[in-house]
Amino acid sequence: MLPPAIDIGCKRGDAMNINRTTLYGLIFAIGLVLGLLGYVGRFYSSAIATILVAGTWIIGYALVNLFFKPEK
């Protein structure tokens, strides 16, 4: 026998209804961490860190703009 359904207040399709601003912040944070790992942590060279940061920000912003609808 299955347990009763739990209502958490989400409707069908709400998973893609995230603010672009929140995702921009997430992309920025991921790029920042990659940069800090290269510049401060010396996990890889600073040239690779710069490429990773710029690539993360550019590709991340492009994907957010492509897949998520604009704010109203």
Secondary structure, DSSP 8 states (H G I E B T S, - for coil): --------S--TTGGG---HHHHHHHHHHHHHHHHHHHHTS-SS-HHHHHHHHHHHHHHHHHHHHHHS----
